[in-house]
């Protein structure tokens, strides 16, 4: 990441990064939302280089452009150049430089301050972190899995619903697990993506310390964001295995520990960026859905590596730099889901859940399209 | 509202397109001041993103009132700075206007808005009309179809049907004075099937780089899309053979596209000229027949050991068949420098050897590397010969040498009897200097007549 200033000029601004691989629509969330070239990946990289060369000065608008990238990795997927893997790192590095100099936006500062003070981006008291978890036991060293819930699962109403459902399913399948309750800390994925490296390292240190204290060997996360952070951004540990809950649920179903009965529904599935493009997990969620008798899975045009982000990454499920428009990525995405004829838009991420459920309401589609987490369908089928 | 100052212009633009789609902020002005090529940047005063022809008309009328320059922008991929607002003013980014308006299957044409990208139309046709295609250039999918037409671009079907601008069936243009005007059969009937049999007014706008009006809608010919495609690569060492080989290949009328390419790296390609021959067919039998015709046409060179068909590994074949090919774009990272510049003069086929010699001479003289691709236009009527020079935008010395090479290339192109394609402003001036005086005068009169206030993309096609 240190070398980004010496590499960033390599972007040609060719624009492959704007599209999915078959070019059907704009697939870069911020470019799709604003349509000025400045909000495309190429425009953003050129502006960062201009800022580094002191050709332009920092401004709130520049920060809006730089921080409106949701780090969905569509650009990484589509860029034909050899440096493509580095693009998101370059953007994060530029944010780090801005944050270190105190150059950010008020709502990003509040987001980060809330995590420092309260351990979550909303500023809800730390003591409320386990408010959702009545009846769910705390992790003990002889448990097989630590269920790492994350901020969205702990504080956001729909995330809490997901967390409860997953906990119920794990119970039903007799999986030995526990949670950290009020001892859980923010996983830091968004903090990392927003470039606040000091805070990220502090969060990672505290979490790792807690994992060690409790002799945690396996972690199952609710959020793909937490999965990404712990698996890819924390120091590597051979002793720790990380799973997203869809991976564990699939294993449980395949082992016959959850019996699924018929559930007739036309559904479509939205790939979360931090599960899909960041971690290559496309099949486990689909395998779960296919294992439910009666489910008809209709894929959206933009799916898997070409999936269109809901616009919630990099803290935008709270900061919402791409919101307030019928052209917001989440609203475009729910219309795309609706066009498939599906009755249910299935997600596997609490941020996507919140973004897309709000978008369904904003688009007036409540009577035609429901947003549900995979675990909710499994629970219904497992009755 | 009576317009008096910059604030009022901003407010008027907001009234026309809405606040979200106007910017006079530093960041947008910076990005729209340049393209990925090497021309000197110049900032506009405003960037505006219209959604309709009516919004463009209103903006043009405002620009006339204020005598303010106006520059229509598509994908900004000419690399010759053709959309740099040399005198400031309003940049009109047309990419929000990206709808397909109609497809006529039986008469094989499509009507699109000005901001439609190459990629999006390709995807649309693949989904809705998989047996139809358009002529896709090797610029990135983000380049626009109208932008390509306005510069007389070429594409995968150019060898069969001519320049992409020869594939226009109709236009809607906002004139520099604000009137919207239809050109071709669409000016008489609801159908956009041809420019003929009417006087050909499209020539007032094609090749003019937006200096005579803003194309807002385009009728474009579509062509049969065969089920199968294949690529053959014929390799030679002697550039003198190229004109005759192209003549023989085009005589077969069996090829989709013919591209001649050369590059100094990796070493296995050094001093080799590859002639990439693309063929299409609805069956293996048809493809095999075409292969046989092509092999027969080139047999003399194989027998004399002057050339031969190269093995094409699957990965390479996949790249050759890709539309658009990203190989051209990847040239920009050859120097790990984020750019390449190219002069791509259109030259008579028989001048190929001279141009090739000049390419080697100039790159050696200026100490730079190159990528070369020449696309055959028509049945060997001419060829676009690209002198493509990757550069490093972070290395001032390399930039300086590449700029000098580009300048020398334009001089050489004209000297050997070619005409620089999509010329940057200095090359436009070279062309106009060499142009027949009466032709130049006609150009000036046309421009004055259409654009009395000289607001349309000023700096381009501007005679001394």
Interface residues (C-beta under 8 A of the other chain):
Chain A: X6 X7 X9 X10 X11 X12 X13 X14 X15 X16 X18 X19 X22 X23 X24 X25 X34 X35 X36 X37 X38 X43 X46 X47 X50 X55 X56 X57 X59 X61 X62 X65 X80 X81 X82 X83 X325
Chain B: X20 X21 X23 X25 X26 X27 X28 X30 X31 X32 X36 X47 X49 X75 X76 X77 X93 X95 X96 X117 X118 X119 X120 X122 X123 X124 X126 X127 X140 X141 X142 X143 X326 X329 X330 X332 X333 X336 X337 X338 X339 X340 X392 X393 X394
